[in-house]
């Protein structure tokens, strides 16, 4: 040890602590020799004086993605002390996968319970609103789970969402209700063509109110059903109201919807209303309703499924993108104040808010329930069968009474049947 201490080429080992008589002393080493001195015990410091601790939680950066290093859950005890516990391995893995959900190969065969939690975690991180990656992530879920992701979609008066998120909307499968009212799609819109695909053959309720449709759009929408017997073949409710370009010829294309139970063609360009009513009744069995049908209440079609909040996120993102364009509000407010512009400005309203004053203007049709035309006949047949049973029963009971005094051998020839046995025999 003396050689090590007296050596000039040795490395500085740092401070050396020696415990003597129960006290801790620090030994200082010098190059020219060993100078040891007893000093007062210093308090032991784990960190230097200028050291500070910062907890790295979820901090959202405007220029980069969120940096997530929160592997702990912080809570407080009853005494007010801070207590932290490590997150479970499942939650850590779930968070990691949700951050990279767009890189998943496939979710087919994955348990639905775990997939729903994964979808909620990715939705909380707003992964489905990211351009490109959001579409790929959403397609993984819709391919594997179909209607569980979304079974009903309401895009009423959300034409901005349709224009910005068209590919995401087209990725939804196995929808049963689709509301596209007041979206001004037109005959050549890509979404109208998508309605005829096999992915939306499960749609039973379709609302196309006020979409600038004409006879050409109706012909295109019904072509797969008329020609190949596929497409919207399961449609039971159709709303084509407030489309004045649809005429009597366009209504003729609707005869291919054999399962149609409710139809609304109010506000269309029909010329011969009486002839249209007669054709709808003879071809499909639809009868004109004198009162508004509750089936066309647009509150019945709502967005339901795992992705119900995603549509709201899309709408919020698109509305925020449009907000900077509204630069004329201070100018118009000043003009209103000084009277240079009239304050009463008629806002553009969706025809959904306009109710028809007269019920005769509404052209809503419904399919009547099959009349119980066979009811009286069935009742008569039931009564006649009961009478025949009674007569047969009496016919068998009378010989039994006459032969009651006969011998036991003769009684064994006639077997007494119960009422259930007679019913079974009469059923053949």
MIMILUM-946784 format. One line per 5 residues: their letters; for each residue x, y, z of C-alpha. Coordinates in Angstrom, 3 decimals, padded with zeros to 6 digits, always signed. Example, Ala and Ser with C-alpha at 12.3 -4.5 7.8 and 13.67 -1.06 7.14 Angstrom:
2
as = +012.300,-004.500,+007.800 | +013.670,-001.060,+007.140
This chain:
428
xxxxx = +000.000,+000.000,+000.000 | +002.928,+002.330,+000.765 | +004.263,+001.677,-002.728 | +000.871,+002.618,-004.177 | +000.635,+005.790,-002.091
xxxxx = +004.209,+006.885,-002.826 | +003.979,+006.063,-006.534 | +003.943,+009.098,-008.838 | +002.262,+007.310,-011.715 | -000.800,+006.091,-009.896
xxxxx = -004.272,+007.234,-010.856 | -006.401,+009.329,-008.540 | -008.804,+006.881,-006.916 | -011.013,+009.688,-005.575 | -012.006,+010.222,-001.978
xxxxx = -011.407,+007.346,+000.430 | -013.543,+006.979,+003.561 | -012.312,+005.202,+006.714 | -014.507,+004.311,+009.681 | -012.680,+004.654,+013.042
xxxxx = -014.250,+004.382,+016.480 | -017.692,+004.542,+014.975 | -016.973,+007.745,+013.027 | -016.469,+008.199,+009.299 | -013.319,+010.053,+008.199
xxxxx = -012.132,+010.967,+004.720 | -008.486,+010.360,+003.785 | -006.893,+012.829,+001.332 | -004.071,+011.658,-000.942 | -001.389,+013.911,-002.366
xxxxx = +001.351,+013.278,-004.921 | +004.206,+014.177,-002.566 | +003.043,+011.986,+000.233 | +000.206,+011.009,+002.382 | -001.382,+013.723,+004.432
xxxxx = -004.002,+012.374,+006.667 | -005.963,+014.543,+009.019 | -008.907,+013.852,+011.156 | -011.815,+015.982,+010.088 | -015.281,+016.421,+011.356
xxxxx = -017.720,+013.975,+009.795 | -019.457,+015.492,+006.812 | -023.041,+014.610,+005.928 | -023.142,+012.111,+003.140 | -024.728,+013.502,-000.084
xxxxx = -026.091,+011.210,-002.748 | -026.254,+014.059,-005.301 | -024.339,+017.345,-005.527 | -025.896,+020.605,-004.388 | -027.009,+021.846,-007.798
xxxxx = -028.792,+018.608,-008.729 | -032.549,+018.792,-009.495 | -035.125,+016.173,-010.429 | -037.755,+016.610,-013.141 | -040.569,+014.139,-013.772
xxxxx = -040.954,+013.464,-017.498 | -044.676,+013.101,-018.075 | -046.638,+013.253,-021.315 | -045.628,+016.592,-022.795 | -047.162,+017.545,-026.122
xxxxx = -044.749,+019.183,-028.512 | -046.126,+021.185,-031.412 | -043.302,+020.151,-033.745 | -042.899,+016.498,-032.808 | -044.928,+013.614,-031.532
xxxxx = -045.589,+013.073,-027.874 | -042.682,+011.697,-025.895 | -044.051,+009.105,-023.509 | -041.872,+008.005,-020.620 | -044.542,+007.726,-017.939
xxxxx = -044.108,+004.206,-016.690 | -045.451,+005.077,-013.240 | -048.818,+005.918,-011.748 | -048.687,+008.745,-009.201 | -051.281,+008.864,-006.402
xxxxx = -051.563,+010.363,-002.924 | -052.017,+008.576,+000.369 | -054.455,+009.595,+003.084 | -051.670,+011.476,+004.835 | -050.996,+013.501,+001.667
xxxxx = -047.771,+011.782,+000.730 | -046.947,+011.168,-002.923 | -046.993,+007.519,-003.827 | -046.051,+006.013,-007.129 | -046.491,+002.500,-008.476
xxxxx = -045.259,+000.912,-011.652 | -047.749,+000.354,-014.466 | -048.635,-003.161,-015.430 | -046.831,-004.829,-018.284 | -050.120,-005.092,-020.183
xxxxx = -050.713,-001.320,-020.100 | -047.129,-000.628,-021.160 | -047.352,-003.030,-024.103 | -050.791,-001.673,-025.017 | -049.446,+001.869,-025.082
xxxxx = -046.478,+000.866,-027.222 | -048.639,-000.973,-029.759 | -051.151,+001.884,-029.928 | -048.325,+004.300,-030.685 | -047.322,+002.101,-033.632
xxxxx = -050.748,+000.769,-034.566 | -050.318,+001.673,-038.238 | -047.429,-000.829,-038.494 | -049.554,-003.846,-037.501 | -049.754,-006.475,-040.242
xxxxx = -053.207,-007.852,-039.413 | -055.687,-008.165,-036.546 | -057.714,-011.032,-037.988 | -058.228,-013.672,-035.307 | -057.182,-011.300,-032.505
xxxxx = -059.516,-011.332,-029.435 | -062.226,-008.690,-029.633 | -061.864,-007.648,-025.984 | -058.184,-006.811,-026.377 | -058.784,-005.195,-029.769
xxxxx = -061.373,-002.836,-028.277 | -058.892,-001.703,-025.613 | -056.237,-001.242,-028.276 | -058.658,+000.802,-030.387 | -059.543,+003.016,-027.398
xxxxx = -055.858,+003.570,-026.588 | -055.094,+004.556,-030.189 | -058.151,+006.810,-030.268 | -057.041,+008.555,-027.060 | -053.705,+009.293,-028.727
xxxxx = -055.579,+010.589,-031.834 | -053.755,+008.155,-034.091 | -056.733,+007.950,-036.480 | -056.581,+011.672,-037.268 | -053.029,+011.506,-038.599
xxxxx = -052.848,+011.687,-042.405 | -051.795,+008.421,-043.981 | -051.099,+006.522,-040.781 | -054.656,+006.999,-039.515 | -056.122,+005.401,-042.644
xxxxx = -053.818,+002.381,-042.426 | -054.607,+001.885,-038.754 | -058.358,+002.155,-039.304 | -058.285,-000.345,-042.162 | -056.669,-002.959,-039.901
xxxxx = -059.599,-002.765,-037.500 | -062.379,-002.624,-040.100 | -061.000,-005.625,-041.985 | -060.945,-007.745,-038.837 | -064.028,-006.606,-036.894
xxxxx = -066.425,-005.010,-039.390 | -069.617,-003.833,-037.689 | -067.998,-003.778,-034.239 | -065.917,-000.798,-035.331 | -068.989,+001.002,-036.694
xxxxx = -072.490,-000.284,-037.367 | -074.261,+003.048,-037.929 | -072.779,+006.238,-039.405 | -074.384,+009.690,-039.377 | -072.716,+012.295,-041.615
xxxxx = -075.694,+014.627,-041.848 | -074.592,+018.086,-043.016 | -070.901,+017.124,-042.652 | -069.752,+017.637,-046.214 | -066.367,+018.910,-045.012
xxxxx = -065.711,+015.654,-043.188 | -066.657,+013.698,-046.317 | -064.327,+015.720,-048.514 | -061.391,+015.473,-046.091 | -061.849,+011.891,-044.822
xxxxx = -063.371,+010.156,-047.836 | -060.954,+007.221,-047.863 | -061.449,+006.629,-044.137 | -065.228,+006.641,-044.588 | -064.951,+004.168,-047.452
xxxxx = -063.005,+001.784,-045.211 | -066.019,+001.118,-042.965 | -067.741,-002.211,-043.589 | -070.985,-003.936,-042.644 | -072.868,-000.715,-041.901
xxxxx = -076.597,-001.051,-041.334 | -077.580,+002.652,-041.243 | -075.997,+005.462,-043.271 | -077.179,+009.090,-043.143 | -075.760,+011.384,-045.849
xxxxx = -078.463,+014.033,-045.736 | -077.662,+017.628,-046.763 | -074.192,+016.800,-048.089 | -074.708,+017.984,-051.713 | -072.976,+014.926,-053.150
xxxxx = -074.385,+014.962,-056.672 | -074.637,+012.135,-059.205 | -070.896,+011.789,-059.872 | -069.596,+011.696,-056.320 | -067.234,+008.865,-055.452
xxxxx = -069.111,+007.995,-052.282 | -072.343,+007.420,-054.204 | -070.541,+004.869,-056.352 | -069.089,+003.254,-053.228 | -072.628,+002.547,-051.975
xxxxx = -072.975,-000.195,-054.593 | -069.972,-002.199,-053.355 | -070.273,-005.492,-051.560 | -068.816,-003.919,-048.407 | -072.065,-001.963,-047.932
xxxxx = -074.507,-004.655,-048.971 | -075.611,-004.849,-045.331 | -077.070,-001.315,-045.360 | -080.778,-001.387,-044.525 | -081.406,+002.348,-043.943
xxxxx = -080.097,+004.977,-046.348 | -080.792,+008.713,-046.070 | -079.933,+010.765,-049.163 | -082.011,+013.846,-048.503 | -080.955,+017.052,-050.308
xxxxx = -077.975,+015.650,-052.222 | -078.603,+017.174,-055.675 | -079.468,+013.760,-057.107 | -081.187,+013.199,-060.425 | -082.495,+010.228,-062.392
xxxxx = -078.929,+009.430,-063.491 | -077.755,+009.096,-059.888 | -080.677,+006.843,-058.986 | -079.996,+004.694,-062.063 | -076.327,+004.356,-061.099
xxxxx = -077.199,+003.493,-057.503 | -079.682,+000.785,-058.462 | -077.744,-000.748,-061.382 | -076.067,-003.583,-059.378 | -079.392,-004.622,-057.886
xxxxx = -081.226,-004.527,-061.202 | -078.537,-006.282,-063.246 | -076.522,-008.526,-060.918 | -078.895,-008.853,-057.933 | -076.321,-007.491,-055.493
xxxxx = -075.451,-004.209,-053.848 | -078.196,-002.514,-051.827 | -080.454,-005.539,-052.060 | -081.198,-005.513,-048.311 | -082.416,-001.912,-048.269
xxxxx = -085.614,-001.446,-046.250 | -085.704,+002.360,-045.790 | -084.761,+004.973,-048.398 | -085.006,+008.763,-048.127 | -084.720,+010.646,-051.430
xxxxx = -086.611,+013.771,-050.406 | -085.593,+017.324,-051.414 | -084.014,+016.161,-054.685 | -086.050,+018.074,-057.307 | -084.137,+016.562,-060.245
xxxxx = -085.609,+013.104,-059.595 | -088.615,+012.578,-061.873 | -091.098,+009.794,-062.572 | -088.487,+007.892,-064.586 | -086.080,+007.821,-061.659
xxxxx = -088.733,+006.415,-059.343 | -089.112,+003.494,-061.742 | -085.579,+002.344,-060.906 | -086.602,+001.843,-057.272 | -088.840,-001.100,-058.137
xxxxx = -085.782,-003.372,-057.893 | -085.663,-002.872,-054.100 | -088.009,-005.710,-053.234 | -087.381,-005.478,-049.486 | -088.174,-001.762,-049.313
xxxxx = -090.652,-000.977,-046.522 | -090.407,+002.832,-046.229 | -089.798,+005.414,-048.957 | -089.741,+009.212,-048.830 | -089.835,+011.080,-052.144
xxxxx = -091.148,+014.401,-050.850 | -089.845,+017.449,-052.679 | -088.913,+015.593,-055.866 | -089.827,+016.561,-059.413 | -092.723,+014.143,-059.887
xxxxx = -095.291,+015.109,-062.496 | -097.906,+012.366,-062.282 | -098.091,+011.681,-058.551 | -101.161,+009.486,-058.846 | -099.490,+007.182,-061.374
xxxxx = -096.365,+006.923,-059.189 | -098.478,+005.961,-056.189 | -100.192,+003.262,-058.208 | -096.909,+001.852,-059.534 | -095.314,+001.750,-056.085
xxxxx = -098.296,-000.088,-054.717 | -098.484,-002.632,-057.520 | -094.741,-003.336,-057.866 | -093.424,-003.114,-054.303 | -096.591,-002.957,-052.217
xxxxx = -095.940,+000.533,-050.805 | -098.932,+002.591,-049.708 | -099.002,+006.375,-049.370 | -099.033,+007.553,-045.773 | -101.305,+010.433,-044.826
xxxxx = -099.328,+011.221,-041.668 | -095.540,+011.687,-041.313 | -093.789,+008.420,-040.601 | -091.625,+008.196,-037.504 | -089.210,+005.950,-039.388
xxxxx = -087.877,+009.040,-041.205 | -087.006,+010.819,-037.986 | -083.300,+011.527,-038.447 | -082.618,+011.121,-034.746 | -082.988,+007.366,-035.254
xxxxx = -079.728,+007.141,-037.214 | -076.754,+007.849,-034.959 | -073.087,+007.013,-035.101 | -072.627,+003.842,-033.063 | -069.600,+001.603,-032.577
xxxxx = -066.016,+001.753,-031.405 | -065.300,+004.641,-033.777 | -068.158,+006.904,-032.670 | -065.722,+009.449,-031.217 | -063.458,+009.363,-034.255
xxxxx = -066.075,+011.123,-036.385 | -066.214,+013.897,-033.799 | -062.413,+014.179,-033.918 | -062.549,+014.432,-037.699 | -065.178,+017.155,-037.497
xxxxx = -063.149,+019.103,-034.941 | -059.992,+018.875,-037.062 | -061.778,+020.003,-040.234 | -063.533,+022.869,-038.428 | -060.219,+024.078,-037.000
xxxxx = -058.734,+024.004,-040.487 | -061.526,+026.263,-041.748 | -061.411,+028.761,-038.864 | -058.467,+030.866,-040.181 | -060.509,+031.674,-043.295
xxxxx = -063.050,+033.581,-041.228 | -061.170,+036.891,-041.339 | -064.118,+039.129,-042.160 | -065.875,+038.977,-038.785 | -064.424,+042.224,-037.312
xxxxx = -065.168,+044.079,-040.543 | -068.768,+042.872,-040.699 | -069.241,+043.657,-037.002 | -068.045,+047.231,-037.601 | -070.343,+047.543,-040.609
xxxxx = -073.260,+046.347,-038.509 | -072.385,+048.879,-035.817 | -072.261,+051.843,-038.190 | -075.294,+050.656,-040.141 | -073.571,+050.216,-043.489
xxxxx = -074.707,+046.590,-043.688 | -078.085,+045.164,-042.820 | -077.935,+042.984,-039.740 | -080.602,+040.559,-040.885 | -078.793,+037.985,-042.985
xxxxx = -080.601,+034.811,-043.929 | -078.347,+031.905,-042.942 | -078.138,+028.897,-045.186 | -080.205,+026.164,-043.570 | -080.421,+022.531,-044.301
xxxxx = -083.861,+021.433,-045.528 | -083.973,+019.124,-042.517 | -084.998,+022.134,-040.438 | -087.795,+023.060,-042.841 | -090.946,+021.150,-042.097
xxxxx = -093.656,+020.880,-044.689 | -096.724,+022.766,-043.618 | -099.224,+020.545,-045.354 | -099.181,+016.816,-044.866 | -100.354,+016.404,-048.450
xxxxx = -096.946,+017.646,-049.654 | -095.219,+014.729,-047.999 | -094.857,+011.714,-050.238 | -093.954,+009.059,-047.726 | -094.798,+005.437,-048.426
xxxxx = -094.819,+002.385,-046.223 | -095.565,-001.270,-046.686 | -098.648,-002.453,-044.934 | -098.471,-005.562,-042.842 | -099.835,-008.602,-044.589
xxxxx = -103.587,-008.537,-043.914 | -104.920,-011.437,-041.969 | -106.974,-012.604,-044.924 | -106.642,-016.202,-043.887 | -107.602,-015.434,-040.319
xxxxx = -111.331,-016.199,-040.641 | -110.590,-019.274,-042.707 | -108.145,-020.531,-040.148 | -110.649,-019.901,-037.400 | -113.340,-021.748,-039.308
xxxxx = -110.989,-024.641,-039.971 | -110.065,-024.742,-036.291 | -113.721,-024.728,-035.258 | -114.637,-027.416,-037.786 | -111.700,-029.561,-036.666
xxxxx = -112.798,-029.238,-033.050 | -116.350,-030.180,-034.003 | -115.117,-033.180,-035.969 | -113.014,-034.218,-032.976 | -116.062,-033.987,-030.721
xxxxx = -118.249,-035.913,-033.155 | -115.634,-038.622,-033.506 | -115.238,-038.730,-029.788 | -118.981,-039.140,-029.312 | -119.061,-041.798,-032.011
xxxxx = -116.487,-043.810,-030.126 | -117.984,-043.152,-026.712 | -121.472,-044.429,-027.674 | -120.350,-047.933,-028.691 | -118.338,-048.091,-025.490
xxxxx = -121.455,-047.353,-023.436 | -123.473,-049.974,-025.274 | -120.815,-052.628,-024.789 | -120.089,-051.759,-021.160 | -122.008,-054.830,-020.007
xxxxx = -120.274,-057.178,-022.374 | -117.479,-059.463,-021.482 | -113.926,-058.339,-020.753 | -112.681,-059.887,-023.991 | -114.976,-057.687,-026.024
xxxxx = -113.843,-054.587,-024.057 | -110.243,-055.213,-024.991 | -111.109,-054.863,-028.687 | -111.886,-051.124,-028.280 | -109.107,-049.011,-026.824
xxxxx = -110.062,-045.723,-025.134 | -107.807,-042.918,-026.492 | -107.005,-039.680,-024.691 | -107.632,-036.195,-026.101 | -103.940,-035.744,-026.916
xxxxx = -103.996,-038.948,-028.930 | -106.969,-037.717,-030.916 | -105.223,-034.439,-031.642 | -102.192,-036.325,-032.877 | -104.287,-038.534,-035.127
xxx = -106.238,-035.591,-036.541 | -103.015,-033.823,-037.420 | -102.137,-036.424,-040.081
